Amino acid sequence: MEKYVSIDIGGTDIKYGVISGEGEILSRAAVKTEAYQGGPAILGKVEKIAGQFCQEGGVCGICISTAGVVDTCQGKIIHAAPLIPGYTGTEYKKLLESRFQTPCEVENDVNCAGLAEYHCGAAKGSRVALMLTVGTGIGGSIVIDGEIFRGSSGSACEVGYMAMQGGEFQALGAASVLVRKVAAWKGEPEAQWDGRRIFEAAKEGDIFCIRAIDEMADVLGQGISNICYVLDPEVVVLGGGIMAQRAFLKGRIEAAVARYLVPGVASRMRIAFAAHGNDAGMLGAYYHFRQCQHKR
């Protein structure tokens, strides 16, 4: 049986496992990223994980999903946020292929999430899909006929930086904004609040928490509508930790989109919630690997 090592490198955790040639996740595990230790330390953890499976034999490829802007041809990080110091320039493909004599492909984590949803998730069957991940920031990817649209420099759909009235899209609409708003309105330390507590309080009728969530949904509606006027996608898939609150958020976001998107466009687009959760990065890295190897 074909098997692939898939590794999803996030700011908090490195999730990894083995995926079959049919795209079934056979095993899962995770270790802390400890991003503050920097790029070389993360590379060392990835080498250790890959080595653990490659030594067992039968591995057909190493598939990597990672934060940062990725040169997918070279399998190299070409830009990373300060969250991971010394990460820019990390050459996963070159180093892992040399070490283990096994093909390796690397892709950005949000692009991987988009590919996972396109192949076997909420965007399956679509021709044009927009994937948004809403967490500490807001990330995006565009999948057209099964391929990631990268733009001229490889940075297409960096929608978190999109300018909106009052600031950047992610500075206004990301989940992290909820905590700052609620704590400020209540005059309490931010450390006393997190997203989960805010949603629990909102469900119990807390007016400050409801207001913060409604404002976030409105910003997301504006941002989604602006992107849809350019892309005209069939589906917008929403992912990220906060989207576990689907029942509370779906109607609010749909109503916000309806306020900002003309009916002729809105009627041909649907809002969906990501199907794969924490598995999206690993699955998407596997599908990216298969695409790249087919083309090489």
Disulfide bonds with the S-S distance in Angstrom:
none
